[in-house]
């Protein structure tokens, strides 16, 4: 089973991907974990990623896609995988299509997890712990990626004939 999980940060993709990974016996591939692991190992792509990560910049798509392609070639991915945190943009989704095509693979399923903006803010806010802000400053948090995820899901719906299934809009506020 090869599937991707779509949704904004805080939707529960990682939690659900881990559960499905254990149930299906396929690896859960988190792009964040992959980036950190390769940077720590000092692989060529990891060193390239580290340059951006150390500056607090986004790692370019070609580096992330290279890592994903390498990871898909690992033995534990032969029977499938669950991709979490990628793609986040239409260009990334198109690049993923090219990678899959070059490897003679296709996706079996795409899951979209929906969570209200109010719930996302509550979840993401609980991930941060600020003990002191200089000068009495405050932090304002807003979700910014909704349109990006919507466009990726539209793209995924458009490409559905290439995969055998798509499950749109599952509520992510529940177990």
Secondary structure, 3 states (H helix, E strand, C coil): CEEEEECCCCCCHHHHHHHHHHHHCCEEEEHHHHHHHHHHHCCHHHHHHHHHHHCCCCCCHHHHHHHHHHHHCCHHHCCCEEEECCCCCHHHHHHHHHHHHHCCCCCCEEEEEECCHHHHHHHHHHHCCCCCCHHHCCCCCCCCCHHHHHHHHHHHHHCHHHCCCEEEEEECCCC
